[in-house]
């Protein structure tokens, strides 16, 4: 991101899953859209400068996320 951002998933399909490489270059605050289910501690983690992998699984309405990282 180039500033504060909201993690949002759209056009979700039931059973859709995957991983996203997320790079926060400058401690930008990251929040979650109402349909993005993520632990508060993971939002705090990805709001810090670093490179992270965000894994997600959708039920067609919500995306359930977990964060791996930060990678060097």
Jmol script that loads the backbone (N, CA, C; Angstrom):
load data "model"
ATOM      1  N   UNK A   1       0.830  -1.212   0.000  1.00  0.00           N
ATOM      2  CA  UNK A   1       0.000   0.000   0.000  1.00  0.00           C
ATOM      3  C   UNK A   1       0.864   1.261   0.000  1.00  0.00           C
ATOM      4  N   UNK A   2       0.260   2.346  -0.405  1.00  0.00           N
ATOM      5  CA  UNK A   2       0.953   3.631  -0.402  1.00  0.00           C
ATOM      6  C   UNK A   2       0.390   4.547   0.681  1.00  0.00           C
ATOM      7  N   UNK A   3      -0.385   3.982   1.575  1.00  0.00           N
ATOM      8  CA  UNK A   3      -1.003   4.692   2.686  1.00  0.00           C
ATOM      9  C   UNK A   3      -1.874   3.724   3.438  1.00  0.00           C
ATOM     10  N   UNK A   4      -2.634   4.231   4.409  1.00  0.00           N
ATOM     11  CA  UNK A   4      -3.554   3.370   5.145  1.00  0.00           C
ATOM     12  C   UNK A   4      -4.479   2.660   4.157  1.00  0.00           C
ATOM     13  N   UNK A   5      -4.817   1.413   4.438  1.00  0.00           N
ATOM     14  CA  UNK A   5      -5.612   0.626   3.496  1.00  0.00           C
ATOM     15  C   UNK A   5      -6.552  -0.310   4.238  1.00  0.00           C
ATOM     16  N   UNK A   6      -7.583  -0.762   3.516  1.00  0.00           N
ATOM     17  CA  UNK A   6      -8.542  -1.723   4.042  1.00  0.00           C
ATOM     18  C   UNK A   6      -8.410  -3.020   3.250  1.00  0.00           C
ATOM     19  N   UNK A   7      -8.171  -4.117   3.948  1.00  0.00           N
ATOM     20  CA  UNK A   7      -8.066  -5.436   3.321  1.00  0.00           C
ATOM     21  C   UNK A   7      -9.476  -5.886   2.954  1.00  0.00           C
ATOM     22  N   UNK A   8      -9.740  -6.024   1.650  1.00  0.00           N
ATOM     23  CA  UNK A   8     -11.087  -6.302   1.160  1.00  0.00           C
ATOM     24  C   UNK A   8     -11.051  -7.416   0.116  1.00  0.00           C
ATOM     25  N   UNK A   9     -11.988  -8.330   0.196  1.00  0.00           N
ATOM     26  CA  UNK A   9     -12.146  -9.388  -0.802  1.00  0.00           C
ATOM     27  C   UNK A   9     -13.489  -9.173  -1.497  1.00  0.00           C
ATOM     28  N   UNK A  10     -13.523  -9.351  -2.822  1.00  0.00           N
ATOM     29  CA  UNK A  10     -14.764  -9.209  -3.578  1.00  0.00           C
ATOM     30  C   UNK A  10     -14.920 -10.390  -4.523  1.00  0.00           C
ATOM     31  N   UNK A  11     -16.126 -10.558  -5.054  1.00  0.00           N
ATOM     32  CA  UNK A  11     -16.428 -11.650  -5.985  1.00  0.00           C
ATOM     33  C   UNK A  11     -16.030 -13.006  -5.410  1.00  0.00           C
ATOM     34  N   UNK A  12     -16.355 -13.204  -4.159  1.00  0.00           N
ATOM     35  CA  UNK A  12     -15.968 -14.448  -3.486  1.00  0.00           C
ATOM     36  C   UNK A  12     -16.837 -15.614  -3.933  1.00  0.00           C
ATOM     37  N   UNK A  13     -16.207 -16.775  -3.986  1.00  0.00           N
ATOM     38  CA  UNK A  13     -16.912 -18.012  -4.284  1.00  0.00           C
ATOM     39  C   UNK A  13     -16.688 -18.975  -3.130  1.00  0.00           C
ATOM     40  N   UNK A  14     -17.690 -19.750  -2.801  1.00  0.00           N
ATOM     41  CA  UNK A  14     -17.579 -20.729  -1.723  1.00  0.00           C
ATOM     42  C   UNK A  14     -16.450 -21.706  -2.024  1.00  0.00           C
ATOM     43  N   UNK A  15     -15.551 -21.862  -1.064  1.00  0.00           N
ATOM     44  CA  UNK A  15     -14.439 -22.790  -1.205  1.00  0.00           C
ATOM     45  C   UNK A  15     -13.196 -22.199  -1.836  1.00  0.00           C
ATOM     46  N   UNK A  16     -13.282 -20.967  -2.322  1.00  0.00           N
ATOM     47  CA  UNK A  16     -12.112 -20.326  -2.919  1.00  0.00           C
ATOM     48  C   UNK A  16     -11.067 -20.077  -1.840  1.00  0.00           C
ATOM     49  N   UNK A  17      -9.838 -20.428  -2.126  1.00  0.00           N
ATOM     50  CA  UNK A  17      -8.757 -20.209  -1.166  1.00  0.00           C
ATOM     51  C   UNK A  17      -7.499 -19.814  -1.918  1.00  0.00           C
ATOM     52  N   UNK A  18      -6.551 -19.278  -1.182  1.00  0.00           N
ATOM     53  CA  UNK A  18      -5.304 -18.897  -1.804  1.00  0.00           C
ATOM     54  C   UNK A  18      -4.413 -18.156  -0.846  1.00  0.00           C
ATOM     55  N   UNK A  19      -3.367 -17.594  -1.388  1.00  0.00           N
ATOM     56  CA  UNK A  19      -2.395 -16.830  -0.619  1.00  0.00           C
ATOM     57  C   UNK A  19      -2.096 -15.532  -1.346  1.00  0.00           C
ATOM     58  N   UNK A  20      -1.828 -14.501  -0.568  1.00  0.00           N
ATOM     59  CA  UNK A  20      -1.466 -13.195  -1.088  1.00  0.00           C
ATOM     60  C   UNK A  20      -0.136 -12.801  -0.455  1.00  0.00           C
ATOM     61  N   UNK A  21       0.785 -12.311  -1.253  1.00  0.00           N
ATOM     62  CA  UNK A  21       2.002 -11.717  -0.701  1.00  0.00           C
ATOM     63  C   UNK A  21       1.693 -10.238  -0.508  1.00  0.00           C
ATOM     64  N   UNK A  22       1.808  -9.787   0.727  1.00  0.00           N
ATOM     65  CA  UNK A  22       1.451  -8.420   1.105  1.00  0.00           C
ATOM     66  C   UNK A  22       2.707  -7.711   1.597  1.00  0.00           C
ATOM     67  N   UNK A  23       3.038  -6.591   0.966  1.00  0.00           N
ATOM     68  CA  UNK A  23       4.238  -5.834   1.334  1.00  0.00           C
ATOM     69  C   UNK A  23       3.810  -4.475   1.876  1.00  0.00           C
ATOM     70  N   UNK A  24       4.112  -4.227   3.139  1.00  0.00           N
ATOM     71  CA  UNK A  24       3.855  -2.933   3.759  1.00  0.00           C
ATOM     72  C   UNK A  24       5.200  -2.227   3.876  1.00  0.00           C
ATOM     73  N   UNK A  25       5.398  -1.205   3.079  1.00  0.00           N
ATOM     74  CA  UNK A  25       6.693  -0.562   2.999  1.00  0.00           C
ATOM     75  C   UNK A  25       6.969   0.501   4.035  1.00  0.00           C
ATOM     76  N   UNK A  26       5.945   0.898   4.812  1.00  0.00           N
ATOM     77  CA  UNK A  26       6.196   2.039   5.701  1.00  0.00           C
ATOM     78  C   UNK A  26       5.210   2.137   6.862  1.00  0.00           C
ATOM     79  N   UNK A  27       4.976   1.065   7.572  1.00  0.00           N
ATOM     80  CA  UNK A  27       4.100   1.098   8.756  1.00  0.00           C
ATOM     81  C   UNK A  27       2.729   1.706   8.479  1.00  0.00           C
ATOM     82  N   UNK A  28       2.153   1.421   7.303  1.00  0.00           N
ATOM     83  CA  UNK A  28       0.814   1.914   6.988  1.00  0.00           C
ATOM     84  C   UNK A  28      -0.227   1.107   7.765  1.00  0.00           C
ATOM     85  N   UNK A  29      -1.183   1.806   8.366  1.00  0.00           N
ATOM     86  CA  UNK A  29      -2.241   1.143   9.135  1.00  0.00           C
ATOM     87  C   UNK A  29      -3.156   0.363   8.188  1.00  0.00           C
ATOM     88  N   UNK A  30      -3.382  -0.904   8.509  1.00  0.00           N
ATOM     89  CA  UNK A  30      -4.240  -1.767   7.698  1.00  0.00           C
ATOM     90  C   UNK A  30      -5.459  -2.149   8.530  1.00  0.00           C
ATOM     91  N   UNK A  31      -6.632  -1.984   7.945  1.00  0.00           N
ATOM     92  CA  UNK A  31      -7.875  -2.394   8.598  1.00  0.00           C
ATOM     93  C   UNK A  31      -8.524  -3.476   7.740  1.00  0.00           C
ATOM     94  N   UNK A  32      -9.634  -4.021   8.225  1.00  0.00           N
ATOM     95  CA  UNK A  32     -10.320  -5.101   7.502  1.00  0.00           C
ATOM     96  C   UNK A  32     -11.757  -4.703   7.180  1.00  0.00           C
ATOM     97  N   UNK A  33     -12.176  -5.011   5.967  1.00  0.00           N
ATOM     98  CA  UNK A  33     -13.570  -4.840   5.555  1.00  0.00           C
ATOM     99  C   UNK A  33     -14.427  -5.775   6.402  1.00  0.00           C
ATOM    100  N   UNK A  34     -15.703  -5.496   6.509  1.00  0.00           N
ATOM    101  CA  UNK A  34     -16.607  -6.311   7.326  1.00  0.00           C
ATOM    102  C   UNK A  34     -16.622  -7.778   6.907  1.00  0.00           C
ATOM    103  N   UNK A  35     -16.394  -8.072   5.606  1.00  0.00           N
ATOM    104  CA  UNK A  35     -16.410  -9.472   5.157  1.00  0.00           C
ATOM    105  C   UNK A  35     -15.040 -10.131   5.225  1.00  0.00           C
ATOM    106  N   UNK A  36     -14.048  -9.421   5.756  1.00  0.00           N
ATOM    107  CA  UNK A  36     -12.703  -9.970   5.907  1.00  0.00           C
ATOM    108  C   UNK A  36     -12.497 -10.315   7.366  1.00  0.00           C
ATOM    109  N   UNK A  37     -12.461 -11.583   7.660  1.00  0.00           N
ATOM    110  CA  UNK A  37     -12.357 -12.062   9.041  1.00  0.00           C
ATOM    111  C   UNK A  37     -10.895 -12.366   9.338  1.00  0.00           C
ATOM    112  N   UNK A  38     -10.311 -11.547  10.214  1.00  0.00           N
ATOM    113  CA  UNK A  38      -8.896 -11.653  10.533  1.00  0.00           C
ATOM    114  C   UNK A  38      -8.709 -11.249  11.988  1.00  0.00           C
ATOM    115  N   UNK A  39      -7.802 -11.895  12.667  1.00  0.00           N
ATOM    116  CA  UNK A  39      -7.545 -11.593  14.066  1.00  0.00           C
ATOM    117  C   UNK A  39      -6.949 -10.188  14.194  1.00  0.00           C
ATOM    118  N   UNK A  40      -7.310  -9.484  15.267  1.00  0.00           N
ATOM    119  CA  UNK A  40      -6.788  -8.135  15.504  1.00  0.00           C
ATOM    120  C   UNK A  40      -5.263  -8.146  15.566  1.00  0.00           C
ATOM    121  N   UNK A  41      -4.694  -9.183  16.166  1.00  0.00           N
ATOM    122  CA  UNK A  41      -3.227  -9.239  16.258  1.00  0.00           C
ATOM    123  C   UNK A  41      -2.587  -9.372  14.876  1.00  0.00           C
ATOM    124  N   UNK A  42      -3.286 -10.021  13.929  1.00  0.00           N
ATOM    125  CA  UNK A  42      -2.746 -10.123  12.574  1.00  0.00           C
ATOM    126  C   UNK A  42      -2.824  -8.781  11.844  1.00  0.00           C
ATOM    127  N   UNK A  43      -3.881  -7.997  12.101  1.00  0.00           N
ATOM    128  CA  UNK A  43      -3.944  -6.652  11.519  1.00  0.00           C
ATOM    129  C   UNK A  43      -2.810  -5.789  12.059  1.00  0.00           C
ATOM    130  N   UNK A  44      -2.543  -5.919  13.355  1.00  0.00           N
ATOM    131  CA  UNK A  44      -1.434  -5.177  13.952  1.00  0.00           C
ATOM    132  C   UNK A  44      -0.125  -5.607  13.300  1.00  0.00           C
ATOM    133  N   UNK A  45       0.021  -6.910  13.089  1.00  0.00           N
ATOM    134  CA  UNK A  45       1.254  -7.444  12.484  1.00  0.00           C
ATOM    135  C   UNK A  45       1.469  -6.860  11.094  1.00  0.00           C
ATOM    136  N   UNK A  46       0.457  -6.903  10.221  1.00  0.00           N
ATOM    137  CA  UNK A  46       0.645  -6.444   8.843  1.00  0.00           C
ATOM    138  C   UNK A  46       0.631  -4.920   8.716  1.00  0.00           C
ATOM    139  N   UNK A  47       0.341  -4.221   9.811  1.00  0.00           N
ATOM    140  CA  UNK A  47       0.439  -2.757   9.809  1.00  0.00           C
ATOM    141  C   UNK A  47       1.877  -2.296  10.031  1.00  0.00           C
ATOM    142  N   UNK A  48       2.763  -3.222  10.326  1.00  0.00           N
ATOM    143  CA  UNK A  48       4.185  -2.903  10.492  1.00  0.00           C
ATOM    144  C   UNK A  48       4.910  -3.146   9.168  1.00  0.00           C
ATOM    145  N   UNK A  49       5.966  -2.413   8.949  1.00  0.00           N
ATOM    146  CA  UNK A  49       6.777  -2.589   7.747  1.00  0.00           C
ATOM    147  C   UNK A  49       7.228  -4.047   7.635  1.00  0.00           C
ATOM    148  N   UNK A  50       7.036  -4.643   6.467  1.00  0.00           N
ATOM    149  CA  UNK A  50       7.471  -6.012   6.254  1.00  0.00           C
ATOM    150  C   UNK A  50       6.743  -6.665   5.093  1.00  0.00           C
ATOM    151  N   UNK A  51       7.129  -7.905   4.826  1.00  0.00           N
ATOM    152  CA  UNK A  51       6.512  -8.723   3.781  1.00  0.00           C
ATOM    153  C   UNK A  51       5.840  -9.904   4.453  1.00  0.00           C
ATOM    154  N   UNK A  52       4.589 -10.123   4.121  1.00  0.00           N
ATOM    155  CA  UNK A  52       3.758 -11.134   4.783  1.00  0.00           C
ATOM    156  C   UNK A  52       3.037 -11.997   3.751  1.00  0.00           C
ATOM    157  N   UNK A  53       2.700 -13.206   4.141  1.00  0.00           N
ATOM    158  CA  UNK A  53       1.817 -14.056   3.339  1.00  0.00           C
ATOM    159  C   UNK A  53       0.486 -14.112   4.066  1.00  0.00           C
ATOM    160  N   UNK A  54      -0.582 -13.757   3.362  1.00  0.00           N
ATOM    161  CA  UNK A  54      -1.930 -13.836   3.914  1.00  0.00           C
ATOM    162  C   UNK A  54      -2.639 -14.985   3.219  1.00  0.00           C
ATOM    163  N   UNK A  55      -2.996 -16.017   3.979  1.00  0.00           N
ATOM    164  CA  UNK A  55      -3.760 -17.142   3.452  1.00  0.00           C
ATOM    165  C   UNK A  55      -5.233 -16.883   3.729  1.00  0.00           C
ATOM    166  N   UNK A  56      -6.095 -17.270   2.785  1.00  0.00           N
ATOM    167  CA  UNK A  56      -7.527 -17.027   2.976  1.00  0.00           C
ATOM    168  C   UNK A  56      -8.352 -18.201   2.458  1.00  0.00           C
ATOM    169  N   UNK A  57      -9.542 -18.326   3.032  1.00  0.00           N
ATOM    170  CA  UNK A  57     -10.538 -19.305   2.607  1.00  0.00           C
ATOM    171  C   UNK A  57     -11.880 -18.604   2.645  1.00  0.00           C
ATOM    172  N   UNK A  58     -12.636 -18.687   1.561  1.00  0.00           N
ATOM    173  CA  UNK A  58     -13.927 -18.020   1.471  1.00  0.00           C
ATOM    174  C   UNK A  58     -15.071 -19.019   1.601  1.00  0.00           C
ATOM    175  N   UNK A  59     -16.146 -18.566   2.239  1.00  0.00           N
ATOM    176  CA  UNK A  59     -17.364 -19.372   2.284  1.00  0.00           C
ATOM    177  C   UNK A  59     -18.416 -18.805   1.330  1.00  0.00           C
ATOM    178  N   UNK A  60     -17.996 -17.914   0.441  1.00  0.00           N
ATOM    179  CA  UNK A  60     -18.905 -17.282  -0.512  1.00  0.00           C
ATOM    180  C   UNK A  60     -19.369 -15.919  -0.042  1.00  0.00           C
ATOM    181  N   UNK A  61     -19.237 -15.652   1.252  1.00  0.00           N
ATOM    182  CA  UNK A  61     -19.622 -14.361   1.826  1.00  0.00           C
ATOM    183  C   UNK A  61     -18.448 -13.697   2.526  1.00  0.00           C
ATOM    184  N   UNK A  62     -17.739 -14.468   3.335  1.00  0.00           N
ATOM    185  CA  UNK A  62     -16.624 -13.959   4.125  1.00  0.00           C
ATOM    186  C   UNK A  62     -15.320 -14.627   3.719  1.00  0.00           C
ATOM    187  N   UNK A  63     -14.234 -13.873   3.847  1.00  0.00           N
ATOM    188  CA  UNK A  63     -12.900 -14.421   3.642  1.00  0.00           C
ATOM    189  C   UNK A  63     -12.244 -14.549   5.015  1.00  0.00           C
ATOM    190  N   UNK A  64     -11.879 -15.760   5.382  1.00  0.00           N
ATOM    191  CA  UNK A  64     -11.242 -16.042   6.670  1.00  0.00           C
ATOM    192  C   UNK A  64      -9.734 -16.083   6.427  1.00  0.00           C
ATOM    193  N   UNK A  65      -9.014 -15.205   7.127  1.00  0.00           N
ATOM    194  CA  UNK A  65      -7.602 -14.975   6.827  1.00  0.00           C
ATOM    195  C   UNK A  65      -6.694 -15.333   7.992  1.00  0.00           C
ATOM    196  N   UNK A  66      -5.496 -15.762   7.654  1.00  0.00           N
ATOM    197  CA  UNK A  66      -4.426 -15.924   8.617  1.00  0.00           C
ATOM    198  C   UNK A  66      -3.157 -15.361   7.989  1.00  0.00           C
ATOM    199  N   UNK A  67      -2.260 -14.876   8.853  1.00  0.00           N
ATOM    200  CA  UNK A  67      -1.064 -14.194   8.394  1.00  0.00           C
ATOM    201  C   UNK A  67       0.169 -14.999   8.776  1.00  0.00           C
ATOM    202  N   UNK A  68       1.063 -15.164   7.809  1.00  0.00           N
ATOM    203  CA  UNK A  68       2.363 -15.796   8.037  1.00  0.00           C
ATOM    204  C   UNK A  68       3.422 -14.739   7.740  1.00  0.00           C
ATOM    205  N   UNK A  69       4.447 -14.645   8.509  1.00  0.00           N
ATOM    206  CA  UNK A  69       5.512 -13.665   8.274  1.00  0.00           C
ATOM    207  C   UNK A  69       5.764 -12.924   9.574  1.00  0.00           C
ATOM    208  N   UNK A  70       6.581 -11.974   9.546  1.00  0.00           N
ATOM    209  CA  UNK A  70       7.175 -11.248   8.443  1.00  0.00           C
ATOM    210  C   UNK A  70       8.413 -11.965   7.901  1.00  0.00           C
ATOM    211  N   UNK A  71       8.546 -11.902   6.596  1.00  0.00           N
ATOM    212  CA  UNK A  71       9.692 -12.489   5.935  1.00  0.00           C
ATOM    213  C   UNK A  71      10.788 -11.444   5.821  1.00  0.00           C
ATOM    214  N   UNK A  72      12.040 -11.893   5.861  1.00  0.00           N
ATOM    215  CA  UNK A  72      13.155 -10.934   5.717  1.00  0.00           C
ATOM    216  C   UNK A  72      13.244 -10.408   4.291  1.00  0.00           C
TER     217      UNK A  72
END
end "model"
wireframe off; spacefill off
backbone 0.3
color backbone group
